[in-house]
């Protein structure tokens, strides 16, 4: 009974630390979806040069797409003529640093870690894209070719065109902001987020400190172990945060946590399969190699230059949980339960 109470306490501490930030983040992402034209990204990523890679990396940062929804969106970019390098950069920067993930990262780890995560992810995305364009000998510049219509997975990812093939400007809609925020973005990562919270509470409650310290005391062993776990794991950027926080409570360093938060969202079995089929074997090697090597490098640099930085915010402020935090947690928990139960009821 005491163990169950401790587990529940750890679960709600993790939930309270991030709930309000996730809710604010997805609403902000919904606003971005209304402000940014649907075809804005695809129009700027066609050339196989540094400019397209840089644009893809920068535009991917605030885009309201998680690890689940970025794959079909990236496929549609490729069909519209985006270079392989640009697609690679977009696939890396977008799931790691979405608007909701940035805000939630701050909730757990503070501004220094958040800025470090965004900047380093941008660098990783740019380098991967540049390398891809350098080795892509088959790439040729488009010569008078027209873009093919995107084959998107959902209506929200596609542009609206009239009979003259001109983009129709959409009007700002509060209803669509909340609809996209909760019925698209939150729905996409509701199950992984719940899994992340449950798993994070498991690590916090049951992971023996003495065994964890034996592994985590060896810096490079912990780096390699975290990287091996992260690459095949299917977890989005936001859902990975409570797992990383729980591992840090067990003795994991900030740099190793960075490796998990960098490699986890961008590399999973589904993404790797899609890259292999749509971009080719060499693209997959560049994608995985760049993420793995640079995640290790940036993780090591973080531990080297910020070894004493207290970044685990919710540990310092867990006794200051407000009514607003509790309401946000209960609301988000109800939403996760709804999206978990709804498909089951629909099958009956």
N, C-alpha and C positions, 0 to 999 in steps of 0.2 A: 504493500500500500504506500509506504514511504517513497519507494522508487517511482511509482506511478505519479505521485504528487510532484516529485522532483522533476520528472520528465515533462509533465504538464507545465510546470513553472518555467522550465527552460524553453519550451515551445512558445509560450506566450511572451517571454522576454524577447525572443527573436522576432516574433510577429509584431510586437509593440514598437520595436526599433525601426521597422521599415514600412509599416502599413500606410501611414499618412503620406510618406514620401512616394510610395508607389502610386497611390491614388492621384496625387498631384502630378506625378510624372506622366501617367497615361492620359490625363486630361490635357496636359500640355502637348503631348504627342498628337492628340486629336485636333487641337488647335493648329498645329503644324500641318497636319494633313489637309486642313481647309485652306491654309494660306499658300502652301507650295503647290503649284500646278502639277497635275498628274504626270505630264510628259516632260517636266523640267529636267529631271535627271537624265533621261535617255537622250535628250537633245545635245548634251554636253560631253558624251562619253564615246564618240565614234572613232576618233583618231587614235592610232596606236603610238602615242607619244607621252612624254612626261606630263603634259598639261592634262590629258584625259585621266591619267592615273591620280594626279593630285586632286582634280575635281571629284573623282569617284570617292576618294578617301575622305575628303572634306564633307561632301554631300551625304556620305553614309553616316557621319557622326550623329546628326540630329534626327535622321529618318526614323519614323515610328514603326520599325520592323524588327521583330525578334528573330531568334535562331530558326524558328519554325517557318515564318512567312518570308524571310529574306531569300530563300532558295528559289521559289517560283518567280519572285520579282527579278532576281539576277538572271534567270533564264530568259525572261521577257526582254531584258536589256540586251542580251546577246542576240536575240532574234531581231531586235531593232538596229543592230549594227555596232553595238559597243565592242571595243577591243577586248581581247582576253585579259590583258593586263588591268584594264579598268574594271572588268567583272570581278577579277580576283581581289582587287583593292576594295571594292564595294562589299564583297562577301566577308572580308575581314573586319573592316571598320564598323559596319552597320550593326551586326549582332553584339559586338563587344561594348559599343558606346551609344546605345539608343538613349533618347531623352529620359525615359523612365529609369533606365539602368544608371545613368549618371547621377540623378537625384538620389536614388536608393543607395548608391555607392557612398555618397556623402553621408547618408544617415548612419552607415556602419563605420566608415573608415576616415571621414573628414576630408577637408579640401585638398591637402597635400597629396594624399594617396589618389584621390579622384582625378586631380589634374595630371598626376604622373601616369595614371592609367589611360586617360584620353590621349595625351601627347605620345606616349610610347606605342599605343595601338595605331595611331595615325602613322607613325614612322614605320611600323611593321607592315601596314597596308601599302604604303608607298613603295617600300623596297620590294615587296612581293610583286606588285604590279610592274615595276620597272624591270625586274629580272624576267618576268614573263614575256614582256614585249621584246626584250633583248634576245631571248632564245627562240622566239616564235618566228622562225624563218619563213613559214608559209603565209604569214600575215601580209596582206597587200592593202594599200590604201584604196578606199572606195572611189570609183571613177564614174560619176554620174548615176550611181545606183540609188534607187528610192528605198526608203525604209519599209520593211514589211510590217504589217500590223502585229502588234504584240498579242501573244496568247497567254493571258493572265489567268491566275487561279481564282481570282475573285474580282467582283465588280469594283471594289474600292481601289484596286491597283491599276485599273485601266483608265485611259483618257476618254473623254466624251468628244465625239466628232460629229459634225453635221454632214450634210450630203456633199458639200464641197471639200470635205476632208480637212476642215479647219477646226482647231480646238475650241470648244465652247467654254467660256469662262464660268466657273461655278460661283454661286453666291455663298457668302458665309452663313452657316447654319449651326446654331447652338445644339439643336437636336442631333445633327450629324456628328458634332464634336463628341458628345456623350455616347452616341451609338457606336462610333468607331473606337472610342476609348475602351468601352466595356464589352461590347459584343464582338470586337475584332481583336484588339491588342490584348486586353486582359484575358479574354477567352483562350487566346493562343497559348499563353503561358500559365494559366490557372492550375492545371494539373502538375506541370513540372515545378511550379512554385510551391505547391502544397507538399510535393515529394521532397523538395529541397529543405523546407521547414521541418518536416518530420525527420529527415535524415540528419539535419543539423542538430536537432534536439537529441537524437540517438548518440551522436558523437559527443555532445556536451555531457550527457548523462552517464553513458556506459563506457566510453573510451578510457581505459586506465591511464592515469597520468604517467606512471612509471614506464609503461611500454611506449607510450607516445613520445616521451622525452628521449628514450633510447634511440628512436628513429629520427626525431626532429633535431637532436643535438648534432647529428652529422649533417652539415649544411648541404653538401652536394648529393648525399644519399636522399635527403628529403626532396631536393629539386627533381631528381630523376624519378622518384616514386610518384610524386604529384603529377609530373608530366605524363607518365605512363597511364595514370588513372584518368587524366583530363582528356586525352586525345579521343578515345572512343566514346566517352560519356556524353549522352545526349541531354544537355542541360543549358537553358538559356542564361543570358547574362544576369538577369534579375534573380532567377531561381538559384544561381550559384552562390549568391552573396551569403545567405545564412549558413551554407555548408562551409564556405571559407572562414566565416566568423567563428563557427564552432571548432574548426580545426585550429584556429589561432588560440582559442581558449585552452586547447590541449597542448599548446607549445609550438605550433607552427609559426615560422617567421613571416614577417610582412612580405619579403621577397618571394617566398614559396607560395604564399596566398595570392600574390600577383600572378605567378605562373598559372595557378589554377583558374583564376578569373580571366586570364588572357587566352590560354589554350582551350579551356573548356567550351565556351560559347562558340568559338570559331571553328573548332574541329570536332566532328562527331561522325559516326558511321554513315548517316544519311547524307551529310554535306560532302563527305569524301566520295561517296558513290556518285553523286550528281556531278561533281567536278570531273571525275574520271570519265564519265559518259559524255558530258557536254564539252569539256575543254581538252581532254586527253591525258595520257599518262604523265607526260612531262609537266603539265600544269599541276597535277596532283603532287608530284614530287616537290616542285617549287613551293606550292602552297603549304604543305606540311613541314618541309624543311625550314622555310623562312619563319613560320610561326614557332616551331619548336626551338630553333637556335636562338632567335631574338627574344623569346619569352624567358629563356634561361639567362640570357645576357642582362636583360632589364631587371629580372628578379634578383640577380647577383648585385647589380648596381644599386638597387633599392636597399638591400641589406647592408651594402658597403657604406652608403652615404646617409642612410636614415636608420641606423641600427637601434637607436633609443627612442625613436618617435612613437608616441602612444597614439595609435591610430584606431583602436577599437572603441569607438565612441559609446556604444550602447552599454558597455561594461561600466563606464564612468557615470552614466546618467540613468541607469535602469531604475534607481530609486526615485527619479523625478518624473515618472510616467504620469502624464496628464489625462484628464477625462477625454480630451480630444484624441489622444493616442489610443485609448481603450475603445472609444466609439469607432475609430478608423479600423482597428483590429477586428472588432466584431463584424463590422460591415464587410471587410475584405474576406473574412473567414466564411461568412454567409455566401458571398459571391463564389468563392472557390467550391464550396459544397454544392451550390446550384449548378455550376458548370460540370461538376463531377457526376452529379446524379441525373441531370437532364438527359444525356444520351442513353442512360440505362432505362429511364422511363419511356423514352421514345421508341425503344426496341420492343417494348411490351405491347 
